[in-house]
Amino acid sequence: MLPRILTKRTIKDAHNLRFCLRQLTTAGARTSSIKNNTRKYAAPNGVNHSPRNRVREFSTSHVGLKSTEIPFDKLKEDQKEVMTEDRAVDKVDVCIVGGGPAGLATAIKLKQLDGTYGTGELRVVVLEKSPDVGSHMVSGVIMEPRALRELFPESEYYDENGNGIPLPPDLVTPVTSGELKYLIGDLDIPVPEPPQMSNEGNYIGSLSQIVRHLSEKAEEVGVEIFPGISVSEVLYGDDGKSVVGVATKDMGITKQGTPKSSFERGMEFHARQTVFAEGCHGSLTKQLIKKFNLRKDKCAQTYGLGIKEVWEVKPENFKKGFATHTMGYPLSNDVYGGGFMYHFGDGLVAVGLVVGLDYRNPYVSPYQEFQKMKHHPYYKNVLSGGKCLEYGARALNEGGLQSVPKLNFPGGLLVGASAGFMNVPKIKGTHTAMKTGLLAAESIFEFISKLPPLESIEEELDESLMVSPINLESYDKSFKNSWVFDELYAVRNIRPSFNHPVLGRLGGMAYSGLDSMLLNGQVAWTFKHHESDASITEAAEKYEPIDYPKPDGEISFDILTSVSRTGTYHDEDERCHLRVPDQDLTKHANRAYPKWKGIENRFCPAGVYEYVADENSELGVKFQINSQNCIHCKTCDIKDPTQDINWEVPEGGDGPKYTLT
């Protein structure tokens, strides 16, 4: 058994050993599982799948009507003993949950400060659930370089005048031109571009590739990064009122809930400060917000779903550095959202649609709206003759300043999209997320740099890292004094202006134009958001079903083909990470289907949820969960009107394998 208290050297050796053993013991099983439990999906008209025309296999496994899981109290005594044995413990100065832009910015800044003003010995650990850092990242993305330049004030990639972005030139493409169009019918009508949407001085790229580069920079300054590690539990102090660390997910539990022969107990990371950088609607963050009442006097968060493809287009259709945004078609007047096309790299075009998840009509399908949008001549003329390489989707925060929760609590902090700093009118959040990571790092270092080194605690085998928990009010204050706060304050009324029940999108456009061009947020009022996106979803009886066009296999694709381009994978025999009460799918269907008529089918952009005909059911349908197809977008946890779908982390390394998104 691993020692209960691990040193820095031990944890590194243990991690490598565990990883190697797991690879050796599961490689054959995984290969066999893929061959035996998947079917090849042939796209219409012979369209090839996935980057580089690689045909992936797509899982059709699903969770049945009744749970096959065995309750813990019904397990055999030896199984209970294995699953409750003491977890190995590692003690660190700062544990960061999530290896995205905000988490890595926090880590890098901490080690920079430690190297300049400290001992250089602070242990900063990043735990990331994706198999490779960056492979769960999805964004447009147009990068505003401000926060990156603050993180790297000196860079070999700046020009002779010190301008530019501190990223390798092969990762980013400078924006050279752009436009905003309103689509109606087959027309594309030019619209004046608000100042917030100007992209002069910004850069197009792939966030997955940019984050991968940042992880390398983090390791150069001494950050310890552990990919393929899912964090499933927040650890609290004896009084239950402070965070003392996190625990990683147990590995090797069957879909029945029993331990496999390869079962591995999770590990505990105890930290002087735990930073939650899980991204939008993090599974642990939502628990912390509730436990510490961090949304007191704040609006509920409201969300959008961003859906994106990366295409390789014909040379004559490619305009390197061109960035365009569209409003109108295909969305109806009561649905917030818009499309985009970004030309970058060598003949690549990122095309996508963001749909606000506060739509009321349960027949709306964001995925189908996106496929429909690509057939508008404005998009189709660029994509025709090209090849779709990759697909991805992810929920994003749209609540703005009104929905930012309190950022600190005893023992920990929220940074980046975990809290929600997206500037919706700009359609950007990476720069603000990273800046909050820098602010957090400065507040953390100011406090923990004065504490005794970890080595002294390890030598004494002291179980406690802190006499009393750190509650960094200074971080919340520094945010309110930062340019991030100023930026979000200026645009705080724009997104909620689109929620007017009568004026809808057109009224929101009129107000947002006035605010953007003249008011700049300098008004005495602050609009509020509605309640949760789930709660405002109306009954299906108020609407007619939407008949979406069938995909042609050239411009538009069915959902199975799209999911095959994500590279997503989950172990065939692992406990379902998409939880409903008692895993009773019949009970969920009885609650949800009569009123919303299968909304789960439509809000999910990965074909995870299905209602299929069943003459033996009182409803005439049965509900099933294809958890193997999940691409970790979190939409189900946000939009499900019953709010009894709970997204939990699956085993580490599972999920999509993005490379271009």
PyMOL commands that set and color helices and strands:
alter all, ss='L'
color gray80, all
select helices_A, chain A and resi 8-37+44-46+51-53+72-74+77-83+101-117+146-151+195-197+207-220+285-291+315-317+366-373+377-383+400-403+416-418+430-448+454-460+473-480+483-490+496-499+504-519+540-542+559-564+581-583+585-596+599-603+627-629+635-639
alter helices_A, ss='H'
color red, helices_A
select strands_A, chain A and resi 5-6+38-40+57-59+89-97+124-128+142-143+172-174+177-184+187-190+203-205+224-227+231-236+243-248+251-253+259-264+268-276+303-312+322-328+337-344+348-356+387-397+408-409+412-414+578-579+609-613+621-625+646-647
alter strands_A, ss='S'
color yellow, strands_A
deselect
rebuild
show_as cartoon
